[in-house]
Amino acid sequence: MIVVDKMSLYIGREASKVFGVIVVEESLCGDVDGDSAACPKLEIYSRRTHFSVYVLLEQYIHGLAARGVHYLHRPGPLLQDVGFFLLPELGPDKAYISETVFTFIFISFVLWTFHPFIFKNKRIYTVLVWCRVLAFLVASQFLRIITFYSTQLPGPNYHCREGSKLARLPHPDNMLEVLLINFPRGVLYGCGDLIFSSHMIFSLVFVRTYQKYGSNRLIKQLGWLVAMMQSCLIIASRKHYTVDIVVAWYTVNLVVFFVEKSIPEMPDRTTGMLSLLPLSMKDKDGKMKEENHKLLNGTTGEAPDRRQRTQINGKVMEDGHADGVSTNGA
């Protein structure tokens, strides 16, 4: 019983620390007026509250657009595709494999972005990383909406083929039926939103972000390998044509390249903003010991004043200048 109480007290104390770090980091990212010297202006995000609303609104618009193009979808024979010719078909009973790989990428990236709240090797700011990631996703999904509405291709997925009841949606009875987008069934069994792959948008943005801000070289190489493996699995599962994957690879990389050029570089967490974050008791004790050590040694940590001083008539003057002081013996 005592062990349970101590464990509950420990979890509560550590949770409060994590919450404090999140609040401070979010305030650094969302400095409205740009007065904070620790965090640069994030001009592309405007205000933090507005940015969060914009992202949520864009995700809803993306889902609504995918739902709308399903009404326009017309099933037909599969198009000739080099990926279908080279990769054997997995079949509907193994379609979960590509989704499993995508889930692994997604969860791994989320856990990595939140590691500063758990481990001591803090190299990134979670809020700033997610601000950048969401900006990449919004720009890529906006281009995706324009692309799959420009040309509707017959879906290669099994539920989008001729004879399937899910291949075409009946005319909606009212506008509310369209606006609700039938989540999550409408997302899982959508048709027509092909060019380019939404799964590859998320995967490539996550892999590129870790490539820039991650520290483990092996994980970086593994990330690109998993992204290529997922591309092949999506084609083998017949969820997308090869063109959907190819367009995603160069479009997402170009979007990330140009968006990064228009926003300030993210500061390195190892130098600069550590003093603004809440310190643990261990860090506070270490800082107090360091300050006491400086006081005992007669040092304050400031750079010594090495200016030349000259003594004139019992007074010490700086830089050899004796303003208004006579140097004769009178």
N, C-alpha and C positions, 0 to 999 in steps of 0.2 A: 504493500500500500504506500509505504514511504517512497519507494523507488518510482512508482507511478506519479506521485505528487511532484517529486523532483524533476522527473522527465517533462511533465506538463509545464512546470515553471520555466525550465530551460527552453522548451519550444516557444513558449510565449515571449520570453525575453529576446530570443534570436529572431522571431518573426517581427517584433517591433523594430529591431535593427534593420532588417531587410526593407521594411516599409519606409523607414526613415531615409535609406539610401535611394529608394525609388522616387520618393517625393523630391529629394534634393536634385537628383539627376533630371527629373522631368522639369523642374523649375529652371535648371541650367539650359535645357534644350528649348524651353518655351519662353525665354525672356522676350516679352512683347516689344519693349521699346529698344532692345539692343543695348541696354546700358551695362549689362554684365560684361566685365572684362575677361571672365573665364571662358565664356562660350561665345563663339563668333555668331554673327547674324545668320539665320537660316532663311535667306530671302525667299527661296522657292516655296517654303512651307507657310508663309504668312504667320498668323498666330497659331499657337499649338492647339487650341480648342477648335478653331475653324478647320485646321488641317485634319484633325481626327474626324470631324463631321464630313469633310470632303471625301476622305478615304472610304468611310462607311457608305456614303452616298454613291460613290463610283462603283463599289463592289455590288451594290444593289442594282445600279444601272447595267452593269455587266451581266448579272444574272437575268435581268429583265430583257436585255437584248438577246441573250441566248435562248430565252423562252420564246421571244417573238419570232426568231428565225426558224424555230421548230414549226411554227404555223405555215411558213413558206416552203418547208422541206418537201421535196417530191422524191420518193424512193425510185431507184432505177438500177440498172446493171452496174457492177463494179467497174471502175475505170482501170485502164491498163496502168500498172504501177510496178516499178522496178523492185521496190522493197517487198512487195507481195511475191514477186518471182524469186527473190534471193532468200527470204526468210520463211521458214515453214509456218503454217498456221497453227497457233496454239489451241484454238477452239474455245467455245464459250465456258467450258468447265475450268479452264486455266486462265481466264481473264483477270483473276484476282492477283496474279503474280506482279503485273505492272503496277497495280494499285498498292501492293505491299511495298514495293521498292520506293514509290513516291511517298508513302507514309513514313518510311524509314528516313528519307532525306528531310522531310518536313520536321519531324520530331527531333532529329539530330541537330538541325539548324536552330530550332527554338531553344533547345537545351543549351547549346553553345552560347547563344546571345545572352542568356540569363546566368551564365557561369560567374560573372563578377559578383553576384550576390551571395555566392557560396564559397568560392575559392579565393585565395589571397593574390594570385597572379592576375591582377586586373589590368588588362591591356586596352579594353574598349569600353565605351559608354553605351549601354543597352538601348536607351531611348534614342540616341543619335543614330545608331546602326539601323534601328527599325524605321526611323524617319526616312533614311535613305532607301531602304528596301521598299517601303510603301510607295515612295516616289517612283522607283523603277517599275513596280507592279502597275501603278496607275497609268503611266505612260504606255507601257506595253499592252495593257488590256484595252486602252483607248484605240490603239492602232489595230488590235485584233478585231474589235467591233466593226471598224470601217472595212476591214478585209473580208470577213465572212458575210457581211451584208452585200458586198460588191458582186460576189458570185456564189450561188448556192450549188454545192456539189452533192450528188447522191451519197448518203452516209455509208461507209464500209462496215460499221458496227452491226452486230447481228440483229439488234432490235430496230435498226434503221433500214433494213433491207425489205424488198418487196415481199408481201405476205405477212409482215409483222403488224400487229395491231398498234404498236407504239411508233411506227414509222411516220404516221401523220396524225396531227392533233385535230380534233373536231373544232368547228368554229365556236369560239367562246360565247357563252350565253350573256355575259356582261363584262364590263371592264375590270371588275374586282377579281375575276378569275385570272385575268392576265397579270394584274399587279401583284398578286400573291405568289406567282411563279411556281407554285406547287413544290415548295422546298421540303425535303431534299430529293423527292422522287423526280421532279422536273430537272434537277441538275444531273442526277445519275443516269437518266434515260433520255437525255437530250439528243437532238439530231440537227444537223445543218451547220453547227458552229465548228467548222473544221479548220480553216486556215486563219490563224496558226494555232498549234496546240497550247492550251492553257496550262496543262501539267508541265510542259517544258518551260513555260515562262517562269513559273515558281522555282523549278529545279535549277535553271540556269542563273536566275537572280541569286539564289541561295549559294550556289557554288562559287559564283564570281565574287560575292561579298566575302565569303570565307577566304577566297584566294587573296584578297587584298588585306583583310584585317586579321586573318588567322595566323597562328604561329607554328603549326605542325606541318612540315613539308609533306610527310607521308599522307596525312589526311587530305591535303590539297590535291595530290595526285589521285588518291582514291575517290575524291569527290567527282573529278572529271570522268574517271572510269565508270562510276556508278551512273552519271548522267548519260554517257554514251550507251551503257547497257539498258537504261530505261528507254532511250529512244528506240532501240531495237525491239524491246518488249512491247512497246505501244504499237509498233507496226505489225509485229507478229500476232498481237491480239486483235488486229484489224480495227482498232479504235480510231486510227487516223491514216491518211495516205502519207506516203513518204514526203511529199511536198510540204505538208503541214509541219513536219519535224524539221526539214531543212530550212524553211522560212523562219521558224522559231529560233534556230541556232544563230543565224546572222542578224536577225532583227533585234532580238533581246540584247545581244552583245553591243550592237550599235546604239541602242537606246541607253544602255548603261554608260557607254562611253560619252555620249553627248550630254546626258543629264549630269554626270559627274563634273563635266567642264563648267557647268552653269551654277554649281553650288560650292560653298567653301569647303576646304578640306577638313575632315574631322580631326580634332585635337587628339594627341596621344595621351592616354590616361596615365602613363607612367611618369609624365612630366607636366606639371601645371596645375591640375585641378584637384589633387589629392587633399589639399588642405580644406577644400570646401565640403568634402564629404564627411559624414559622421564617423568619428573614431571609436574603435572598441576600447574596452578598459585596458587591454594589453598595450594598445597603441598609445593611449593617453599616459600610461605609466612610463613607457619608454621615452615619450616626448618630455615628460617632467624630469626624468633622470638626466636626459641630455641637456636641458636648460640648467639644472642644478650643477652639472659638471662644468658648464661654461662659466657660471657665476663663481664657482670655487677657483677656477683657473684664471679668473680676471678677464675673460674674453666674452664678448657678446655675439660673436659670429659675424660682426660687421668688418668690412675691409679696413685695415689700419690706415690712418692718415699719414702719408709719407711726404707731405709738403715741407719744404725747407723753411726753417725758422731762424731768425737772426735776433740776437739780444742787443738792445740799444737802450742805454741809460736804465738798466735794470728791468726793462720791459721786453717781452718776447714778441717779435713781430713776424707775421707770416709772409713767405715768399720774398723776404728781404726788403719789403716796402715799409717805410716809416712815415706814414701820413701825418703831417702836422707836428712831427717830433723833431726837435733840434738835436743834431749830433755833435755840436761843439761843447766845450766844457763850461761855457758861460751859464 
